[in-house]
Amino acid sequence: MIRTKVPSRGEVWDVRFDPAVGAEMHKIRPAVVISVDSMGRLPLRIVVPITEWRALYAGYPWFVRLPANAGNGLSKDSGADGFQVKSVSLNRFVTLRGSLTDGQLDDIASAVALCVGAP
């Protein structure tokens, strides 16, 4: 894999999550980069995995609905799962799909904050 771009905050990328353990996200799937570009010294990014939207997710405050559109590169309505936030190596990033809006990023950051008990 030759990646010519460094993943940046707000971008949706296909990320290789394998090997996974237990209920962790697995395989290659979309994820949004939520880490601030200027933070950290290691070649890592903090991401929130994206999964196909299901109606029951509307009742989970840690899920953020992401309607599919040309801007984000998602092929179907999806949800960002704030409970499965993780740091991943730059070597796990495969393909850039698109980007999210600032409002969507704020909603995802709030979902992650809820999961970790931040005020």
C-alpha positions as CSV (number, residue, x, y, z in Angstrom):
1,M,0.0,0.0,0.0
2,I,1.3,3.4,-0.9
3,R,-0.6,6.2,0.8
4,T,0.4,9.7,-0.5
5,K,-1.7,11.7,2.0
6,V,-1.5,11.8,5.8
7,P,-5.0,11.4,7.3
8,S,-6.4,14.6,8.8
9,R,-9.2,15.5,11.3
10,G,-12.6,15.1,9.7
11,E,-11.6,12.7,6.9
12,V,-13.3,9.4,6.3
13,W,-10.9,6.6,5.5
14,D,-11.1,2.9,5.0
15,V,-9.0,1.5,7.9
16,R,-7.7,-2.0,8.3
17,F,-8.8,-3.0,11.9
18,D,-7.6,-6.6,11.8
19,P,-6.3,-8.2,13.8
20,A,-9.2,-7.6,16.2
21,V,-10.0,-9.4,19.4
22,G,-13.5,-10.2,20.8
23,A,-16.2,-7.6,20.0
24,E,-13.7,-5.0,18.5
25,M,-14.4,-3.6,15.0
26,H,-12.7,-5.8,12.5
27,K,-11.8,-6.0,8.8
28,I,-11.4,-3.0,6.5
29,R,-14.2,-0.5,7.2
30,P,-14.7,3.2,7.2
31,A,-13.7,5.4,10.1
32,V,-13.5,9.1,10.8
33,V,-10.3,10.8,12.0
34,I,-11.2,12.8,15.2
35,S,-7.7,13.6,16.6
36,V,-6.5,17.1,16.2
37,D,-3.8,17.2,13.5
38,S,-1.3,19.0,15.7
39,M,-1.6,16.6,18.7
40,G,0.7,13.7,19.4
41,R,4.2,12.8,18.4
42,L,3.7,9.2,17.2
43,P,2.5,8.1,13.8
44,L,-1.0,7.5,15.0
45,R,-4.5,9.0,14.6
46,I,-7.5,8.6,16.8
47,V,-10.5,7.3,14.8
48,V,-14.1,6.4,15.3
49,P,-15.3,3.4,13.3
50,I,-18.3,3.7,11.1
51,T,-20.9,1.0,10.6
52,E,-24.1,0.5,8.6
53,W,-27.0,2.5,10.2
54,R,-29.7,0.5,12.0
55,A,-32.9,2.0,13.4
56,L,-32.1,0.8,17.0
57,Y,-28.9,3.0,17.0
58,A,-31.1,6.1,17.2
59,G,-31.7,5.2,20.8
60,Y,-28.0,5.0,21.6
61,P,-26.5,8.5,22.4
62,W,-23.0,7.3,21.5
63,F,-24.0,6.7,17.9
64,V,-24.0,9.6,15.4
65,R,-26.0,9.1,12.2
66,L,-24.1,9.9,9.0
67,P,-26.3,10.0,5.9
68,A,-24.4,8.8,2.8
69,N,-23.4,11.5,0.3
70,A,-20.8,12.3,-2.3
71,G,-18.9,14.5,0.2
72,N,-18.3,11.8,2.8
73,G,-17.9,8.9,0.4
74,L,-20.1,6.6,2.3
75,S,-22.2,4.3,0.1
76,K,-25.0,3.8,2.6
77,D,-26.4,5.6,5.6
78,S,-24.1,4.8,8.5
79,G,-23.3,5.6,12.1
80,A,-20.1,6.6,13.9
81,D,-19.8,4.4,17.0
82,G,-18.3,6.7,19.7
83,F,-17.9,3.7,22.1
84,Q,-15.3,2.1,19.8
85,V,-12.9,5.0,19.5
86,K,-9.2,4.0,19.2
87,S,-5.8,5.1,18.2
88,V,-4.4,3.4,15.1
89,S,-1.2,3.4,13.2
90,L,-0.9,5.4,10.0
91,N,-0.1,2.0,8.3
92,R,-3.7,0.9,8.9
93,F,-5.1,3.7,6.6
94,V,-6.0,2.3,3.2
95,T,-8.2,4.7,1.1
96,L,-9.5,8.2,1.6
97,R,-13.3,8.3,1.0
98,G,-14.2,11.9,1.8
99,S,-14.8,14.2,4.8
100,L,-17.5,15.1,7.4
101,T,-18.9,18.5,8.3
102,D,-17.8,20.4,11.3
103,G,-21.2,19.8,12.9
104,Q,-20.9,16.0,12.4
105,L,-17.4,16.1,14.0
106,D,-18.7,18.0,17.0
107,D,-21.5,15.5,17.4
108,I,-19.0,12.6,17.3
109,A,-16.6,14.3,19.7
110,S,-19.6,14.8,22.1
111,A,-20.5,11.1,21.7
112,V,-16.9,10.1,22.6
113,A,-16.9,12.5,25.6
114,L,-20.2,10.9,26.8
115,C,-18.5,7.4,26.7
116,V,-15.5,8.5,28.8
117,G,-17.4,10.6,31.3
118,A,-16.1,14.0,30.2
119,P,-18.2,17.0,31.2
